[in-house]
Amino acid sequence: MAIKDNRDRLEDAAQDSVQLSGFNSLSFRKLADEVGIKSSSVHYHFPEKSDLAHALIVRYSAAVSETLNDIANQRWGLRRKLQAYIAIFEQTAKSERVCLCGMMAAEIEALNDDSRKQLDLFFKMMEQWLVDLLVANGDALNTDVTPAALSSAILSGLEGALLLDRVSGNQSHLNAQKDLILSLV
């Protein structure tokens, strides 16, 4: 196992912080303390907070994309692939976090144009993956809703459920979304 360098450790700590408390509450000083380096070292890797935001979104997108590719490459049916997609959100909820990009979207005004574009690409990737899955398995669907509309509804429902479940302290909204989505197949 490779030893993580300071940049990786900073990104890990920043991602945890953003998923728990939001991007606006993230401070370089707190990151430096958590990682055990000087604040100036944080600025060495990320001159501006916007540089860190961009790096986090790109990194998170790549990790989720890899997970989606793994799911797509399985020889599972539509129901099992949807369950695996939902499991991404369930894992996030179990760790008492919110999707990093969902949290960033809630604080969109704090992001620069490059980060906003990356955020948009993340959500488009998530939706397109679902569209492709639903189109390829259209015969297994029990709905007349188009794959594009269904993809949008599924993603927004799951992202919203993560936020609402933070308020209630349980996974009732996420479970309801799961039941709704799986009722379609």
N, C-alpha and C positions, 0 to 999 in steps of 0.2 A: 504494500500500500504506500503510495507516494505521500510525502509530507506536504501539507498545505503551506503555501507561501502566505505572506501577509495580505496580499490582495484577495486571495481565496477566502482567508479567514475574515477579512473585512466584509466581503460580499455575503458570506454565511451569516455573520452577525447582523448586517444591515437587512438582509432578507427576513430574518426572524423578527427584527424590530418592526419593520414595515408591516409584516403580516399580522403582528399583534397589536400595534399601536398607530400605524399609519405613517406615511412619508413625512408629513409636516412635523411630526414629533421627533424625527430622527436627527441626531446631532453628531457631528464629527467627533466632538470631545467624548461623548458617551461611547461611541464606536471605538475610539482609541483606547479608552479605559478597559473596555470589554476584551479587546484583543491583546492588550498589554503593550501598546506602542505609543509613541508620541503623536499628538494631534497633527503635527506637521507631516508625519509619515502618511496619515490618511490623505492629506492634500497632495502628497507626492503621487499617489495612485489615482486619486480623483480630485483634480484641481477645483472643481465646482461640484456642488450637490447635484446639479443636473447631470454631470458625468456619471455619478453613482447611480442615479435613477435609470439612465439609459443602459448602463451595464447590467443592472438588476433585471430589467425587462428583457433584454436580449438573452441573458443567462436562463431566466425562468422559462422563456419561450422555447429555448432549445431543449431544456429538460422535459417540458410537457410534450413537445413535438416528438421527442424520442419515445416517450411513453405511448403516444398515439400510434406511432409507427409500429411499436411492439404489439399493440392491440390489433392493428390492421393486419399484421402478418400471421396472426393466429388462425387456425382453421375452425374457428368458432362460428356459430350462427349469429344472427342479428341480436337476439336477446342477450347472449353472453357478452358480446362486444359492447352493447349499451350498458350492461352491468359493470363492465370494466371501466367504461368512460365515467359512469357515476361514481365508481370507487375512487377516482382521482379526487373528487370533491369530498367524499366521505373521509378519506385519509387526511385531508386538510382540516376538516371539522374535528376529527378525533384529536388532532394536535392543537386544538383550540385556536386555530388561525383562520384567516380569510385568504382566498386566492390573491397572490401578490398583485396581479394585474387588475383584479377587481378592486382592491384597495387603492391602487394607483388611479383607477378610473374615478373613484369617489373623490380624489384630490387632484383632478385634472388641471386645475388652475395653477398648481405648483410645478407643473411639467413644462419643459420647453417643447418647441415644435418637433425636434428629433425624437424625443421620448414619446410624445403624443402619436407620432407616426408608428413607432414600434409597438405601442399599446394597441393601436388600431390593427396592425398586422397580426398581433397575438389573437385578438378576438375573431378576426377574419379567418385565421388558421383553424381555430377551434370550431367555428361554424362550418367551414369548408370540409373539414374532416367528417363532420356529421352528415353534411349533404352527400358527400361521396358514399358514405356507409349506407345511408337511407336509399339513395338511388340504386346502388348495387343490390340492395335487398328489398326493393319496393314491394315485391310479391308477399313479403312477410308482414307488411304493415296493415293495421286495421284502422286506417284513416284516409280521408280524401284530402287532407292538408298537404300542400306541396312540401317536398323535402327542404326547400329553402326556408319556408315559413316555420316548419316544424323544428328545424335546426336552430333558428333564432329563438323560438319559444323554449326549447330545451336548455340552451345555454343561458338565457336570461333567467329562467326559472331556477336553475342550479346556482348561479351566482347570487341571485336574490335570496335564495334559501340560506346560503352561508351567512349572509348579513343578518337576516331575521333570527336565525338560530343563535347568533351571538347575544341577541337581546334576551331571548327566552332561556338560554342556558341549556338547551337540549337540541336534538336533531329532528324535531317534529316536522319542520318545513322541508328539510332535506329528504326525510322519509316519505313525505307526501309527494314530493317531486319524483322520487324514485318509483313509487307506486303508479303515478300518472304516466310516466314515460314507459314503464314496462307494460302497462295496460294496452299500449299501442301495438304490441307484437304478440 
